[in-house]
């Protein structure tokens, strides 16, 4: 049985249009399926929790953007009974880009209905206090989370999405935030023992995949199946250098700048000296002052692309 969780509002309504294409193919091929539509934030988490609480094995397909993927993986109850499929419809689609999944709805659905490759991938887990949340691609705090926070309610993003230019929203907001954001001291602990301090930190990301922020290759060597999170810290740079750095990040060349630090860890503790906003898969959350990220090795079985072989 195929279960579809669809975010019809993804990319200003593209999710609904993509689902209409998918639904037509499912009906034509007489595929047995059930579909559930999200209507509010975190609804996909609730739906995934309810769907995966049953005892049978199933294929759970997400139709939406990176934020919808985040909500679904956070709601899955028993990973051993779930095979995950993904049809991307968002503005960024960093998760699909990282796993080289088809972007066209027809190709993505064919890949799911006629799978030739299954991949076990890691997930990340964020913890602060008693609160936890999983993530599929990345989490982070500081400047990049502030960009996500502003983009979430941006009317400009909705307008650009109608022309397939939603990623430009992040570029514009990023340039604005560069001027407004004040770097802060941040202390981090790598794998419980290596302690580091950065005095002027713009942002810090823990990535399960190479890409975040609409195609920025922040951790070029990150792999979603190696049992590690890759960490990128951006600190000590001038605002002009930060602005010059971002274009190079689309190719993963930003590591040439002094002030870009890369690490590979299984656990990461972040202690900024003042609360910073943070995000999980581009979904912003309230500022926090202590955050822990942990890798969950091989947690999710996903219908992968033959390109990954």
C-alpha positions as CSV (number, residue, x, y, z in Angstrom):
1,X,0.0,0.0,0.0
2,X,1.2,3.5,-0.9
3,X,0.4,6.3,1.5
4,X,0.9,9.9,0.2
5,X,1.3,12.9,2.4
6,X,0.8,16.0,0.2
7,X,1.5,19.6,1.0
8,X,-0.7,21.3,-1.6
9,X,0.6,24.8,-0.5
10,X,4.2,23.9,-1.2
11,X,5.9,26.5,-3.5
12,X,2.8,28.7,-3.5
13,X,0.5,25.9,-4.8
14,X,2.9,23.9,-6.9
15,X,2.3,21.0,-4.5
16,X,-1.4,20.8,-5.6
17,X,-0.5,21.0,-9.3
18,X,2.1,18.2,-8.9
19,X,-0.4,16.0,-7.0
20,X,-2.9,16.3,-9.8
21,X,-0.2,15.0,-12.2
22,X,0.7,12.2,-9.8
23,X,-3.0,11.3,-9.1
24,X,-3.7,11.0,-12.8
25,X,-0.9,8.4,-13.2
26,X,-1.9,6.5,-10.1
27,X,-5.5,6.2,-11.4
28,X,-4.3,5.2,-14.9
29,X,-2.1,2.5,-13.6
30,X,-4.7,1.4,-11.0
31,X,-2.3,1.7,-8.1
32,X,-3.8,1.1,-4.6
33,X,-3.1,4.2,-2.5
34,X,-4.4,6.6,0.1
35,X,-3.7,10.3,0.2
36,X,-3.6,12.8,3.0
37,X,-3.3,16.6,2.6
38,X,-1.6,18.9,5.1
39,X,-3.5,22.1,6.1
40,X,-1.3,23.6,8.8
41,X,2.3,23.6,10.1
42,X,3.3,20.2,11.7
43,X,0.2,18.5,10.2
44,X,2.5,16.2,8.2
45,X,4.1,15.1,11.5
46,X,0.8,14.2,12.9
47,X,-0.3,12.4,9.7
48,X,3.0,10.4,9.5
49,X,2.6,9.4,13.2
50,X,-0.9,8.2,12.6
51,X,-0.1,6.3,9.4
52,X,3.0,4.6,10.7
53,X,1.4,3.6,14.0
54,X,-0.2,0.6,12.2
55,X,1.5,-2.8,12.2
56,X,1.8,-3.3,8.4
57,X,4.8,-2.4,6.3
58,X,4.2,0.4,3.9
59,X,5.6,2.9,1.5
60,X,5.2,6.5,2.7
61,X,5.6,9.1,-0.1
62,X,6.1,12.8,0.7
63,X,4.9,15.3,-1.9
64,X,6.3,18.7,-0.8
65,X,9.4,20.6,0.0
66,X,12.3,20.1,2.4
67,X,10.1,21.4,5.3
68,X,7.5,18.7,4.5
69,X,10.2,16.0,4.5
70,X,11.3,17.3,7.9
71,X,7.8,17.0,9.3
72,X,7.2,13.5,7.9
73,X,10.5,12.0,9.1
74,X,9.9,13.5,12.5
75,X,6.6,11.7,12.7
76,X,7.5,8.2,11.6
77,X,7.0,5.8,14.5
78,X,8.7,2.5,13.4
79,X,11.4,3.0,10.7
80,X,11.7,-0.8,10.2
81,X,8.2,-0.8,8.7
82,X,8.5,2.2,6.4
83,X,10.0,2.7,3.0
84,X,10.2,6.4,2.1
85,X,9.6,7.9,-1.3
86,X,9.9,11.6,-2.2
87,X,8.4,13.8,-5.0
88,X,9.9,17.3,-4.6
89,X,7.8,20.4,-5.1
90,X,9.6,23.0,-2.9
91,X,11.6,26.1,-3.6
92,X,14.9,24.6,-2.4
93,X,14.7,20.8,-2.8
94,X,18.1,20.4,-1.2
95,X,17.2,16.9,0.0
96,X,16.3,15.7,-3.5
97,X,19.4,17.4,-4.9
98,X,21.7,15.8,-2.4
99,X,20.3,12.3,-3.1
100,X,20.1,12.9,-6.8
101,X,16.4,12.1,-6.9
102,X,14.3,12.9,-10.0
103,X,12.8,16.4,-9.9
104,X,10.1,15.9,-12.6
105,X,6.9,14.5,-11.0
106,X,6.4,11.8,-13.6
107,X,10.0,10.6,-13.3
108,X,9.9,10.8,-9.5
109,X,6.7,8.7,-9.3
110,X,8.0,6.1,-11.8
111,X,11.1,5.8,-9.6
112,X,8.8,5.1,-6.6
113,X,6.4,2.7,-8.3
114,X,9.2,0.8,-10.1
115,X,12.1,1.0,-7.6
116,X,15.4,-0.4,-8.6
117,X,17.5,1.0,-5.8
118,X,17.0,1.2,-2.0
119,X,19.3,3.2,0.2
120,X,19.6,3.3,4.0
121,X,20.3,6.9,5.0
122,X,21.2,8.6,8.3
123,X,19.0,11.2,10.0
124,X,19.9,13.9,12.5
125,X,18.4,14.5,15.9
126,X,18.2,17.9,17.5
127,X,17.9,18.0,21.3
128,X,17.4,20.9,23.7
129,X,16.0,20.3,27.1
130,X,13.2,17.7,26.8
131,X,12.4,18.7,23.2
132,X,13.7,16.7,20.2
133,X,13.2,16.8,16.5
134,X,14.7,14.8,13.6
135,X,16.1,16.3,10.5
136,X,16.9,14.8,7.1
137,X,19.3,17.3,5.5
138,X,20.6,20.0,7.9
139,X,20.1,22.0,11.0
140,X,21.8,25.2,12.1
141,X,21.8,28.3,14.1
142,X,22.6,32.0,13.6
143,X,22.6,33.9,10.3
144,X,21.2,31.1,8.1
145,X,18.4,30.4,10.5
146,X,17.5,34.1,10.6
147,X,17.2,34.0,6.8
148,X,14.9,30.9,7.0
149,X,12.8,32.7,9.6
150,X,12.3,35.8,7.5
151,X,11.7,33.8,4.3
152,X,8.9,31.7,6.0
153,X,6.4,34.5,5.9
154,X,7.8,36.5,3.0
155,X,5.2,37.7,0.4
156,X,8.1,38.1,-2.0
157,X,8.9,34.4,-1.8
158,X,5.3,33.6,-2.7
159,X,5.4,35.9,-5.7
160,X,8.7,34.6,-7.0
161,X,7.5,31.0,-6.5
162,X,4.8,31.6,-9.1
163,X,7.6,32.1,-11.7
164,X,9.9,29.3,-10.4
165,X,12.3,31.9,-8.8
166,X,11.7,31.2,-5.2
167,X,15.4,30.6,-4.5
168,X,16.0,34.3,-5.2
169,X,14.1,35.1,-2.0
170,X,16.9,33.6,0.0
171,X,19.5,35.5,-1.9
172,X,17.8,38.9,-1.2
173,X,17.0,38.1,2.4
174,X,20.6,36.9,2.9
175,X,22.1,40.1,1.7
176,X,19.7,42.0,4.1
177,X,20.6,39.8,7.0
178,X,24.3,40.2,6.4
179,X,23.9,43.9,7.1
180,X,21.7,43.4,10.2
181,X,23.1,40.2,11.8
182,X,25.6,40.7,14.6
183,X,28.1,37.8,15.1
184,X,28.3,36.3,18.5
185,X,30.7,34.1,20.5
186,X,29.8,30.4,20.3
187,X,31.3,27.4,22.1
188,X,31.0,24.0,20.6
189,X,31.9,20.5,21.7
190,X,32.7,17.8,19.1
191,X,31.9,14.2,20.1
192,X,31.8,15.0,23.8
193,X,35.4,15.9,24.2
194,X,36.9,18.4,21.7
195,X,35.9,21.9,22.8
196,X,36.2,24.9,20.5
197,X,35.4,28.6,20.8
198,X,34.6,31.1,18.0
199,X,34.4,34.7,19.0
200,X,32.5,36.2,16.0
201,X,30.2,33.5,14.6
202,X,27.8,34.2,11.8
203,X,26.3,30.7,11.6
204,X,27.0,27.1,12.3
205,X,25.3,24.2,10.4
206,X,25.3,20.5,11.0
207,X,24.6,18.7,7.7
208,X,23.6,15.1,6.9
209,X,23.7,16.1,3.2
210,X,26.0,18.4,1.2
211,X,23.3,21.0,0.3
212,X,21.2,23.5,2.2
213,X,19.8,27.0,1.6
214,X,18.6,26.3,-2.0
215,X,21.7,24.7,-3.5
216,X,24.5,26.0,-1.3
217,X,27.1,23.2,-1.1
218,X,28.1,24.0,2.5
219,X,29.7,20.6,3.3
220,X,30.9,19.2,-0.1
221,X,32.1,15.9,1.4
222,X,28.9,15.2,3.5
223,X,27.2,11.9,2.7
224,X,23.8,10.8,4.0
225,X,24.9,7.3,4.6
226,X,28.3,7.5,6.3
227,X,27.1,7.6,10.0
228,X,28.4,11.2,10.5
229,X,27.2,14.8,10.5
230,X,29.4,17.3,8.8
231,X,29.7,20.7,10.5
232,X,30.4,24.0,8.9
233,X,31.2,27.1,11.0
234,X,31.5,30.5,9.5
235,X,33.2,33.0,11.7
236,X,35.6,36.0,11.9
237,X,34.9,37.3,8.4
238,X,34.0,40.8,7.4
239,X,30.5,41.3,6.1
240,X,31.9,42.1,2.6
241,X,33.7,38.7,2.6
242,X,30.6,36.9,3.7
243,X,28.7,38.4,0.7
244,X,31.5,37.3,-1.6
245,X,31.6,33.9,-0.1
246,X,28.1,32.9,-0.8
247,X,28.4,32.7,-4.7
248,X,31.3,30.3,-4.3
249,X,29.3,28.1,-1.9
250,X,27.1,27.0,-4.8
251,X,30.1,25.1,-6.1
252,X,31.5,24.1,-2.7
253,X,34.5,26.4,-3.1
254,X,33.9,28.6,0.0
255,X,36.4,26.6,2.0
256,X,39.2,28.8,0.5
257,X,38.1,31.6,2.8
258,X,39.8,31.9,6.1
259,X,37.1,31.6,8.8
260,X,35.3,28.6,7.2
261,X,35.8,25.6,9.4
262,X,34.7,22.0,8.6
263,X,34.4,19.1,11.0
264,X,32.9,15.6,10.9
265,X,31.2,14.3,14.1
266,X,28.6,11.9,15.5
267,X,27.5,14.4,18.1
268,X,27.7,18.2,18.4
269,X,26.8,20.5,21.3
270,X,26.4,24.2,20.5
271,X,26.4,26.9,23.3
272,X,26.1,30.4,21.9
273,X,26.7,33.2,24.5
274,X,23.3,34.7,23.6
275,X,20.2,32.9,22.2
276,X,20.2,32.4,18.4
277,X,17.5,31.4,16.0
278,X,17.9,27.9,14.6
279,X,16.4,25.8,11.8
280,X,15.8,22.2,10.9
281,X,15.7,21.5,7.1
282,X,15.0,25.2,6.6
283,X,12.1,25.3,9.1
284,X,12.8,28.0,11.6
285,X,12.3,27.7,15.4
286,X,12.5,30.0,18.4
287,X,15.9,31.1,19.5
288,X,17.7,28.8,21.9
289,X,21.0,28.9,23.8
290,X,22.0,25.2,24.0
291,X,21.5,22.8,21.2
292,X,22.7,19.3,20.6
293,X,22.8,17.5,17.2
294,X,23.3,13.7,16.9
295,X,23.6,11.4,13.9
296,X,21.1,8.5,13.7
297,X,23.0,6.0,11.4
298,X,21.0,4.2,8.8
299,X,17.6,5.2,10.3
300,X,15.6,5.6,7.1
301,X,15.1,3.3,4.1
302,X,14.5,5.4,1.0
303,X,13.7,4.6,-2.6
304,X,16.8,6.1,-4.2
305,X,17.8,7.0,-7.7
306,X,19.7,4.7,-10.0
307,X,22.1,7.7,-10.5
308,X,23.5,6.9,-7.0
309,X,24.8,3.5,-8.0
